[in-house]
Amino acid sequence: LDTLAGVRGLAALLDHLTEVAAAMADPAYGRLALELVAEAGRDSTFAAPFRDTAALVHRHLTAILEAARARGEIRMDRPPADLARQVRILLDGAVGRSVLDPDDTPDRVAADIRDALCRLLTPLAPQPLTPPFPDPDTPP
């Protein structure tokens, strides 16, 4: 959390979250995290500090994304709080993947998360109306 509080700008956020994703993709971390989540689902007292930390992470991410939005670095069609929630969902997914697919290396997961974050956060580019590849049903 301390390093997240010091993040300024979209590029720095992407770098930070890529590092976080790589760490979260360690299978040992994934197994421990899933056990903690399971216990938190059974015991609300046990869950309280995790919920508090998640809320703090959400507030930090939202503030960083609000500042990035003010600079025009991120998409404008979604509120920063919604984007922060979606970022957390992506990172949580990295944990589950680490346990379910041991062939996914931390570097590969980090690269995939970075790509997904870029697609999630950056302004949407206009998409072509036709595919950029030849239609197999249309003769040349």
N, C-alpha and C positions, 0 to 999 in steps of 0.2 A: 504494500500500500504506500509506503513512503516514496518508492520510485514512481508510482502512478501520480502521486500528488505533485511531483516535479515535472511532469510531462507537459510540454508546450508545443502545439502545432500538430497537424495531421501526420506529417512524416515521422515525428518523434513518437506519436501514439502508435502508428503502424509498426515501427521498430520495436517498441516496448511490448506490444501485444504479440508480435511474432516470437519474441523471446519467451514470453509467458506460455504461448501455445507449445513451444518445443519442450519446456519443462513439464507441462501438463500431459504431454504425450508419452512420458516415461511410464511403462506398464506398472512399475511398482507404485508410482504416485497414483495412477488410475485405480488400481485395486484398493489402496488405502482410502482414496477419496470416495469411491463408491460404497465402501463399508461405512464410512462416516455419514454419508447421505442416508444410507439405509437406517442407521441408528437414529439419526435426526428425525426421520419419518416416524419412528416409534416413540421417541422421547422428546417432548417439547422443551424441557429444561436443557437437555443436551443440545438441542437445535438452536437455542437462543443466541449464543455467541456467533454461530455461523450465519444466522439471519442478520444480525447486527453488522457483521463484516460484509455480507452481500449488499446490504443497504448502503454502507459507506462506499464500497466500490462503485455502486450504481451512481451515487451522488458525484463522485470524482469523475467518472466517465461522462456523465451528463454535463458537468461544468466544462470539461475539456472539449466536448463536442459542441457546446453552446459557443465557446470562444472560436472554434474552428468554423462554425457556421457564420459567425459575425465577420470572419475574414474571407468568406466565400469558398472555403476549402472543402466543404461537404455539401451533400444534397440538401435542398431546401424543402422538399416535399414531405418530409417526415420530421416530427419533433425530435430534438436531441435525446430526450428521455426514452423515446421508443427505440431509437438507434442504439442507445446504451444497453437496453434490455436485449436487443438482438445480438449485440456483440457478446454479451454474457452467455447467451444461448449457444452461439458458435463455439466459444471456448469450452463450455460444459460438454459439448459434443466431442471435442478433442479428447477429453478424459475417457469417455465411453469407448471411443475408437481404439484407444491405446490398449484396452483390455480385450476387446473383441477381435482386433486384427493386429496380431503381433508383428506382421510383416510391414506395417506402417512405421517407418522410422520417425523419430522426433523431427528430423530435418524435413522430411516429406510432409508431415502433418503441419509443421510451421509454415511451409511454403503454400500449402493448400489453404490454411487459415488466412494467411496474408492476402492471397488472391481473393478469397471470399470477402474479407474485410474491405478490400479496395472496391469490389463490386457493390457491397452494401453501402459504403459511406460516400463514395465520390458521386458527383453529379452524373445523372444518367445521360449517356450520349444517344443521339438519335440512331435508331436501328434501320438498316436498309429494308426496303419493302420486299426485295427479292433476295433469295439466298445467294451468297457469294460463290456458290459452286454450281456446276452444270446440272441441269435437270435431266435425269437419265431417260425420261419419257419424251424429251424434246430432241428431235434430230438436229445435228450441228448445222 
